[in-house]
Amino acid sequence: MFPLEKQKICNLLFFVDQEVENRLIEEVEEFIQGLAASREWLLGPPVFVNEGGEEDDYPYTLGGLFRLYSSYAPAKLPKDVDRIHLEEVKEILRQVQRFSEEKQIVFCFELDQDQIGWIEKGVVDELMQLSLLDEWERVLQGEEDAG
């Protein structure tokens, strides 16, 4: 088994994907702080992101950043670690879903700068549900059945 210290780290970025009003900055920061304090996190809690803007060369980003071990080759991630990360990501999605519905806002999700889906006004889009969550569950279930 590949040592976890050498395992690649992925970044899950989730951010407000619409025009940001000043009041929303504080609300998102409070939300991320609450999310971070809501449980124990394997590699540390999600952190608040508030960067960029018109004067910078990249768009404004308001949201959270969560780090997790990559399950991609060449290293195989231990099943128990992969399962923990899945549960952590599900918790992030549940809480973002609730916050998105409450504030009637859209969040975009990126995994290592690749868009993987959205939560719009509390609804998880089909892309994220099928290609991330359902596929992750299927792979873990297949490993458990084979093991």
C-alpha positions, 0 to 999 in steps of 0.5 A: 500500500502506498503511504498516505504521506506520499498520496496526492492531495486534491482540492475541492473548491465550492463557491458562490456562482453568481453576483456577490453582494457585500452582506453575502461575504459575511454570511458565507464566512459564518457558514464555512466556519460552522461547517468546519466546526460541525465534525472531525475532518481527516485532513482538516476542515474546509477553509473560507475563500474570499479572493480575486476581483476586478483588479485581479486577473482571475474571477472573484471567488467566495466559498470554501476549499476542502482538501482530500486524498486523491483516489487516482492511480498510481496509488490506491487509497485505502477503502476506509480513508476513501469512505471517510472522504466520501462521508466528508464530501456528502456532509459538505454537500448537505450543508451547502444544499441547505445554505443554498436553499436558505439564501437562494444562491448557486454554488459551483463545485470544482475538483482540482479546477475541473467543474463537477457540478452545481447546487442551485437554490438547494438542488444538487444537479444531476452531473454531480449526483451521477458522476461524483456521488453515485460513481464514488459509492459504486466504486466503494461498494464494488471494492467491498463486495470484492474484498 
